[in-house]
Amino acid sequence: MASPISGSTSFDPQHIRRDFPILTRKVNGRPLVYFDNAATSQTPQVVIDAIVDYYSRYNANIHRGVHTLSQEATDAYEQARIKLQKHFNAAKSYEMIFTSGTTHGINLVASGFAEFLDQGDEIVVSAMEHHSNIVPWQMLCEKTGAVLRVIPMNENGELLVEEYEKILSNRTKLVFCNHISNALGTVNPIAHIIDKAHQVGAAVLIDGAQACPHLRPDVQALDVDFYVASAHKMCGPTGIGVLYGKENWLKKLPPYQGGGEMIEEVTFERTTYAGLPHKFEAGTPNICGGIAFGVAVDYLNEIGFDRIVGYEGELLEYATKALHEIDGLRIYGTSKHKASVISFNLKGVHPYDVGTIVDKLGIAVRTGHHCAQPVMDYYKIPGTVRASFAFYNTFEEVDVLVEAVKKAQQMLT
Ligand SMILES: *Cc1c(COP(=O)(O)O)cnc(C)c1O
């Protein structure tokens, strides 16, 4: 199959690829084709440099020291918070809470929300949630007697918005939904979901882990109450993420963990908590990770999300068409609004076997349930093969995948 002529877009992936040292490595003797971006993205040299620079020049604990290194580290960490504030268009920098990642952010909100729930209150989640967005709510329901309601989806992997509107009532206290599904790639209509939830007085937490590599959410325009993301899916390091919360919610929510940094005054009788954001940042944080997260966000914005999403859309279209031409291949998740994620299976073949064969050919895809078992149950399958594309992938790499899948099919059927 012929690849589109490069230059059909203003985007030059070959130029971009030079920023990512890992992309030059070989796997099983073949050039690495990295299509597991929905699990974690690769790291550009500027982010690697920021990490090396921190540990080489100004590694120190923050907020407590008068010495120069501590002040430099504190400044850089707080600058990163401001970068995130601007990126997400939050009103205040202290509405950006550093977390260890999306899972941590969700658990922080879930655990604090227990105080606001009574027996019979309802929490609404979508049918295509990541496990990290189901388990904390189940635990919260067990603790409080609240009831979990689920927004169903259709065969295309789209949420049934009319069903969602029927579920909402004055018992609904909280709605949780991912912005983009990691298993199917569906872009969910979150502005509408948020608006409808607010009409019944419910708060909304959006899981942006899968969306933030592809778009730039505006938390004020969305009027969302909480929004969470992980740096490692946006060219940053692992172990760092962000929770945006509206100021009034963050003031009401109790702290998640006790420890240093989150207190104002401690006696054995009583502790008063520090103000935002420190109330939610107990203990020594991932200082270097926070700084590197800021650098990753700068890097993505320099490329520009318009160009990123435009180019990834072309990759998605090209790959979807080419994979469709393989007999017996089914793609799961066919919404019109879709990010560059393709979940598929070959008829009569276990996804794991496909993953193993294509790995031998240097291709990294994910196989399994993608932490979204309810989605797999819906389609009555054990899992899928998932290829997820980033802006540093190329049409030629898609060709390599398509040939490898054909080869796997020949070997396995
Ligand atoms: C990756 C992912 C998560 C979990 O993120 P962690 O960084 O592992 O905490 C949650 N939700 C979605 C949609 C994801 O893609």
The ligand as a MOL file (V3000), in Angstrom:
LIG
                    3D

  0  0  0     0  0            999 V3000
M  V30 BEGIN CTAB
M  V30 COUNTS 15 15 0 0 0
M  V30 BEGIN ATOM
M  V30 1 C -4.2130 5.6490 31.7700 0
M  V30 2 C -5.5730 5.9730 32.1890 0
M  V30 3 C -5.9240 6.0660 33.5400 0
M  V30 4 C -4.9560 5.7700 34.6510 0
M  V30 5 O -3.8800 6.6320 34.6310 0
M  V30 6 P -2.6370 6.3770 35.6450 0
M  V30 7 O -1.5870 7.2780 35.1130 0
M  V30 8 O -2.2950 4.9290 35.5210 0
M  V30 9 O -3.1160 6.7370 37.0040 0
M  V30 10 C -7.2070 6.4060 33.8570 0
M  V30 11 N -8.1170 6.6620 32.9050 0
M  V30 12 C -7.8240 6.5860 31.5840 0
M  V30 13 C -8.8760 6.8910 30.5680 0
M  V30 14 C -6.5450 6.2260 31.1860 0
M  V30 15 O -6.2660 6.1400 29.8860 0
M  V30 END ATOM
M  V30 BEGIN BOND
M  V30 1 1 1 2
M  V30 2 1 2 3
M  V30 3 2 2 14
M  V30 4 1 3 4
M  V30 5 2 3 10
M  V30 6 1 4 5
M  V30 7 1 5 6
M  V30 8 2 6 7
M  V30 9 1 6 8
M  V30 10 1 6 9
M  V30 11 1 10 11
M  V30 12 2 11 12
M  V30 13 1 12 13
M  V30 14 1 12 14
M  V30 15 1 14 15
M  V30 END BOND
M  V30 END CTAB
M  END
